[in-house]
Amino acid sequence: MRVVRIHEAASREAIEAAAWYEDQRPGLGVEFERAIDAALDLLEEHIVPLSPVPFSARARGVKRLILKRFPFDVVVVERQSEVFIIAFAHHARRPGYWRLRRRG
């Protein structure tokens, strides 16, 4: 089992997205939270392989777990004993905005 650590800004992103989904349809925010929790479990257990992130971030070891139901990536940096989540990034918004979070 690996330690999963979440950047503070990424945590805020997930909370804001859940609130937005809940505003769109009651219960949808909860479903988004469940999708995030399931992704965290997969990362902790190292169950699924991660996909490369497009462009130059890939060269720096940044990877992603693509959520199935929601248009979000869980953007991570894998380290020796931990997975550091640097963003819960929407597919259609500001690509690569999270690059400066890598060091966290």
C-alpha positions in Angstrom: 0.0 0.0 0.0 1.3 3.5 -0.9 0.7 6.8 0.9 -1.5 9.2 -1.1 -0.8 12.8 -0.4 -3.0 15.6 -1.9 -1.8 19.1 -2.7 -4.0 21.7 -0.9 -5.0 23.3 -4.2 -6.0 19.9 -5.6 -8.2 19.3 -2.6 -10.0 22.6 -3.2 -10.5 21.7 -6.8 -12.2 18.5 -5.9 -14.5 20.2 -3.3 -15.4 23.0 -5.8 -16.2 20.5 -8.6 -18.4 18.4 -6.2 -20.3 21.5 -5.2 -20.8 22.5 -8.8 -22.1 19.0 -9.7 -24.4 19.1 -6.7 -25.8 22.4 -7.9 -26.4 20.9 -11.3 -28.4 17.9 -10.0 -28.9 16.9 -6.4 -26.9 13.8 -5.7 -24.5 14.2 -8.6 -21.9 15.9 -6.3 -22.0 12.9 -4.1 -21.4 10.7 -7.1 -18.4 12.8 -8.0 -17.0 12.4 -4.5 -17.4 8.7 -4.7 -15.6 8.6 -8.1 -12.7 10.6 -6.4 -12.7 8.2 -3.4 -12.6 5.2 -5.7 -9.6 6.8 -7.6 -7.8 7.4 -4.3 -8.3 3.7 -3.4 -6.9 2.6 -6.7 -3.9 4.9 -6.3 -3.3 3.7 -2.8 -3.4 0.0 -3.7 -1.5 0.6 -6.9 -4.2 -1.4 -8.8 -4.3 0.3 -12.2 -1.5 1.6 -14.4 -1.4 5.3 -14.8 -1.5 7.0 -18.2 1.1 9.5 -19.3 0.2 13.2 -19.3 0.4 14.8 -22.8 3.2 17.2 -23.7 6.2 18.2 -21.7 4.9 17.3 -18.3 5.3 13.6 -19.2 9.1 14.0 -19.3 9.0 15.1 -15.6 7.2 12.0 -14.4 3.7 13.4 -14.2 1.0 10.8 -14.8 -2.8 10.7 -14.6 -5.7 8.5 -13.7 -8.7 9.3 -15.9 -12.1 9.2 -14.2 -14.6 7.2 -16.2 -17.8 9.0 -15.5 -16.6 12.6 -15.1 -14.4 14.6 -17.4 -11.5 14.8 -14.9 -8.0 13.5 -14.5 -6.3 12.8 -11.2 -2.9 14.2 -12.0 -0.1 12.7 -9.9 3.6 12.4 -9.4 4.7 8.9 -8.3 7.5 8.9 -5.8 9.2 6.0 -4.1 6.8 5.5 -1.3 3.9 7.8 -2.1 1.7 9.2 -4.8 1.4 13.0 -4.7 -1.9 14.3 -6.3 -1.2 17.7 -7.8 -4.6 18.3 -9.5 -8.1 17.1 -10.1 -8.0 18.6 -13.6 -11.0 19.1 -15.8 -10.4 17.9 -19.4 -11.5 21.1 -21.0 -9.9 23.7 -18.8 -6.5 25.3 -18.7 -4.2 22.4 -19.7 -1.1 22.1 -17.6 -2.0 24.9 -15.1 -0.9 22.5 -12.3 2.7 22.2 -13.5 4.2 24.4 -10.8 2.6 22.2 -8.1 5.0 19.2 -8.8 7.4 20.1 -6.0 4.7 20.4 -3.3 
